[in-house]
Structures are given as structure tokens and as C-alpha cells.
Amino acid sequence: MFETLKALNSDPILGLMASYREDTNPHKIDLGVGVYKDEAGHTPIMECVKRADALHHAAETSKTYVGPPGDPEFNQQMQNLIFGTDHAAIKANRIRTVQAPGGCGALRVGAELINRARPGAALWVSDPTWANHVPLLGDAGLEIKTYPYYDAASQGLKIDAMLAAFGQINARDLVLLHGCCHNPCGVDLNEQHWDAVAALAVQRGFTPFIDLAYLGLGLGLKEDSYGARKLAATVPELVLASSCSKNFGLYRERVGALSIMSANVPEADIVYGQMQNVARGIYSMPPNYGGALVGRILADPVLRKDWDAELTGMRDRINGLRAELAKKFQARLHSNRFDFIPHQRGIFSFLGLNKDQVQTLKSQYSIYMVDSSRINVAGISQQNIDYFCESVCAVL
Ligand SMILES: Cc1ncc(COP(=O)(O)O)c(C=O)c1O
């Protein structure tokens, strides 16, 4: 049977990781994989997670099944974190949340459910978007279409073209929006942009599908959830996939959540049953451990405060590096070529280099990034920032 299958090209990011590992240059820098790194280049376990782990370990008395929706405490806490406890949609009991195996699991359950409700519906994604969106959402049966988003010339947003495209979208369609910290370009919508998107969603009747994988790593927890809250206050229905991989550093534990806001309570109850049924048919139920830790951290005022502080530290480090990079490039190049870096959010930005320049950075300077010149800003540190800037200037 399997002789019918064709060999696939290996994932370029895995190849990049392997080349980086084999490189013996002591100055090598990995800017490829999308994980947060500290000043030492390490992706640490957060202190609040370690403490929650100890408490969880002491309190856990059974490993019996949890059920398709996952940990109820986690689900409630995630809903409150994203939308805010006093959000009208929460007060009206129109949002239902299930735990999922990572943001990817949440995206897939959301896509499967949409495809059940509206087979073959069109889902508009930004140009560009995270590469994995296409298989995760398209393989569920949705038709993937793209809307203009990133403007390579200005390293900003094609706001007029994007809004014009939204003005043509059908009521049957869905629009995928990055809640904050756009992957791969780092260009986010500001509050006015979100307001305009919300108005168009109402006018055209399309349904927003928000991917919120970096909450708290852009401008702050409240600021980064502006779009989700605004849309939830404006449109009748909304789908939102969130991840705790980055903001809780729980990558391998696979913690995410799918929240769906329905037009009214009876529909929300039906949707909740369907969400669980989709999950049951794919992976039955989500892994418990990571969600239990997140639920505990968010519910405990002391742990919650500590998480906030640690997350702020991560965010400040990223935004500090962004500001520093722009300054260092300005000083070396006497131009504003890299001034866009501090205006972008999250861990990613496109440097705007061509493939040859990216290749030279790798072969001659041991600086590793994907061909599109997307860098993980968090891979930069005080130890390597000057070497990085000098090397980039050298290949320009
Ligand atoms: C835009 C975006 N969405 C979703 C995810 C899903 O993350 P995970 O499944 O690891 O929680 C990621 C991870 O890199 C991402 O970048």
C-alpha cells in the first residue's frame, strides 16, 4: 500500500536546525525556529510554571480521563484572559471554550467544525501567513484564499488593499486574522485598523477567525487582545484559536484553546457539543498536564502576578532588542533602512534580504535564518548583536 506514497521534501526549518547544530563556528546565531529565547540563547521553563508544576504534582490524585473539553478551569481562565471577565459576550454566556493540543490543535478543530457547518467554505488568510495555516486549515476541507497584507516595499501594512479586499468578501466566507505579533512579518493591526475590520465584518457579514498565538508578547496582554475583544463585541459569531506555547513557554506540552462565540445561548450550546464531538473524532481528548498548569497559574493571584511579570520581561527583552537593532543599523549604515524593526511586534520580522544574502549570512557568517529573511528577534543577545549587525551590513 505505502509504495504509492511519494517522498516529501524535508521541512526547510528542520534542515536549517540541523545545519546550525553541525556548525562549529563559536559565533553562530540561530534566528530560524520560532521560540522565545533568553539572553543566554535558552528557551527556559518559566518560574511560575515550575511552581505550578510542584503544586499540581502534590494535588493530583488520579490520571483518569478528563473528557473532550479538557480542564474546565483552564477553559474558563483562558476565556477570561482573552476576552476579559466583563466582556458582554462572556456575560451573555455566548462563548464556549475547549482545550486543544496546542494552537495547532485549536486551529484544526475550528476548521473541522467550520467545514461541518459550511462545507468547503472559503477562508481568507493574509499574504503572507504562517506556512502551517494552509495544511492545518485547508486539509480540513476549507478553501484557502489570500488577502493583501504585508507591503515589502514599506515593511508595513497594505491597509487600503486589505480593507478593499474585505469589502468584497462574501457573507459565507471566513477571514483569518493574526490577533497580534503576526507570523511571519511582525506587522500588526492597530486599534483603528481593528475597528475598520470589525465594521466591514458587520457590513459584509463574514466571520472572523482569530489566531492568537503570541498574546502578551507584543505590547501587553490588554493591548494584544484588543482585536479579539473588539470583534467579539461587534460581530455575532467568531472563532478564536489560542496557544500557550510561547507566552507560558509550554511548547512541548501542547496547550491551546478553541473559543467560539455564537449568536445566542442555544446555538452556543449546540456548538459546544459539536466542538467536543470533533475533538473526540480526531484525538479524543487533549493532554491534561500543560492545561492544568496554565489553569492553576491564571486562577492563583500570586502565580498570575508572577506570570505577568515574567511575560513582561520577555516582551520587554524583545522590544528592547528591536529598538537596539534599529539604532545599531542606523549608526552603521547612516540610513533608516531598518527603522521598521521597532514598529513591528512579536518575535518575527523580515529583514528584507534576498536569498543570496541569506545564503551568504549562513555560509560565511554562520547566521541562520529562513530563505524569506524572516528572523526570530529573540535569537539576538547582547553577546551577538554587534556581530549580527556587522554581518548583515557586510552582505548588503
Ligand atoms: C501564527 C501561529 N499560530 C499558531 C501556532 C501554534 O502553536 P502551537 O501549536 O505550538 O501551540 C504558531 C506556532 O508557531 C504560530 O506561529
The ligand as an ORCA input file, in Angstrom:
! r2SCAN-3c Opt
* xyz 0 1
  C       0.779     32.004     13.964
  C       0.808     30.752     14.773
  N      -0.349     30.152     15.081
  C      -0.388     29.042     15.799
  C       0.766     28.446     16.265
  C       0.587     27.176     17.018
  O       1.393     26.917     18.061
  P       1.320     25.591     18.918
  O       0.538     24.562     18.212
  O       2.736     25.202     19.101
  O       0.670     26.000     20.197
  C       2.010     29.029     15.968
  C       3.261     28.417     16.383
  O       4.332     28.717     15.965
  C       2.018     30.217     15.195
  O       3.155     30.840     14.881
*
